[in-house]
Amino acid sequence: MFVRIDGKALAARLREEIGRQVSRLRQHDLVTPGLAVILVGEDPASQVYVRNKATQAREAGMSSFEYRLADSVPQTKLLDLIERLNRDPEVHGILVQLPLPPQVEESGVIQAIDPGKDIDGFHPINVGQVAIGGPGLVPCTPLGCLMLLKHQLVDLSGQHAVVLGRSNIVGKPMASLLLREDCTVTVAHSRTRQLEDLCRQADILVAAVGRPQLIKGDWIKPGATVIDVGINRVEAEGRTRLVGDVDFATASDVAAAITPVPGGVGPMTIACLLLNTLQATCHQYDIPFPDDIVSRAWGDTTAEPT
Ligand SMILES: Nc1nc2c(c(=O)[nH]1)N[C@@H](CN(C=O)c1ccc(C(=O)N[C@@H](CCC(=O)O)C(=O)O)cc1)CN2
């Protein structure tokens, strides 16, 4: 039976549970988790994501601090702000929305964030921890993908996972997380040969290439689980529509389960950001972090059949 993996509903339940944990911290006068979001420039999609992050942080009972800087901001000014936030005791998580304008060097900005407050999990220390299977903050999109996969499949061990895309924020950390789960992992990219044949060997296919509806039904192994990370805006009949990297209509005839776009991985990215903020706060205050928070949020329910 085909399953449309409802990331929107699962993310809402996870945010509710995070909210319960935040109110527990506040009731005991321990701490109110604080999230600082920095937006440079006026990219319309980034503005929406930043607004949603701030709104959902407040809805979960966190403090939200937003900083909007001009597109032309010099790198030094951005680094000064990060340095101030690193020292601010009210701020437990910091993120700089990507992409950044060309005059700002992304890696220098990421490395300026205190690794303990790096709730995006992009700092080399957190990247290294994820790669060696150690503790640390895990990038939100791959973390959300893994949660959706575990909700769908329960045991990932021994499955052949093909990750399409090798970006630092999705493809590479996704591969590390799947290896941790004992998957056999293949990372494919624009230079990979016989891409279609490779995809057809995947029990788990994670598509993060940013190419609208590239992956058709006949690229997919029957019964595979497909996670679509793509968020592509396409023009159709005079309107802008959001589509993934997977052609949902043809893929749903073959796959056992797929995340839709919108309503799949995207909402999980922001829920995981709040989870990382809670985790970073607990760590900074030496408060035990409730590791079972996802199972508490989702209970024993299995994915809804369509
Ligand atoms: N600092 C960061 N920058 C960026 C990240 C990130 O994790 N950290 N990821 C993406 C953008 N992103 C979060 O920032 C993000 C993208 C999409 C969604 C989402 O909920 N998408 C909805 C559709 C929303 C729409 O209409 O556009 C969905 O898929 O249902 C959330 C967060 C790049 N930058």
The ligand as a Gaussian input file, in Angstrom:
#p B3LYP/6-31G(d) Opt

LIG

0 1
 N       20.889000      28.539000       7.597000
 C       20.167000      27.747000       6.806000
 N       19.866000      28.151000       5.557000
 C       19.141000      27.322000       4.771000
 C       18.662000      26.078000       5.244000
 C       19.008000      25.686000       6.549000
 O       18.661000      24.567000       7.032000
 N       19.746000      26.551000       7.301000
 N       17.813000      25.297000       4.452000
 C       17.200000      25.878000       3.281000
 C       15.949000      26.686000       3.524000
 N       15.093000      26.293000       4.672000
 C       15.499000      26.611000       5.913000
 O       16.216000      27.513000       6.149000
 C       13.778000      25.775000       4.476000
 C       13.295000      25.453000       3.225000
 C       11.953000      25.034000       3.064000
 C       11.120000      24.927000       4.163000
 C        9.678000      24.563000       4.017000
 O        8.972000      24.471000       4.999000
 N        9.176000      24.397000       2.807000
 C        7.767000      24.189000       2.572000
 C        7.348000      25.043000       1.400000
 C        7.503000      26.516000       1.720000
 C        7.408000      27.404000       0.490000
 O        6.304000      27.638000       0.041000
 O        8.466000      27.853000       0.025000
 C        7.513000      22.726000       2.273000
 O        8.408000      22.060000       1.735000
 O        6.412000      22.269000       2.571000
 C       11.613000      25.227000       5.402000
 C       12.920000      25.648000       5.558000
 C       18.196000      26.806000       2.589000
 N       18.800000      27.715000       3.512000

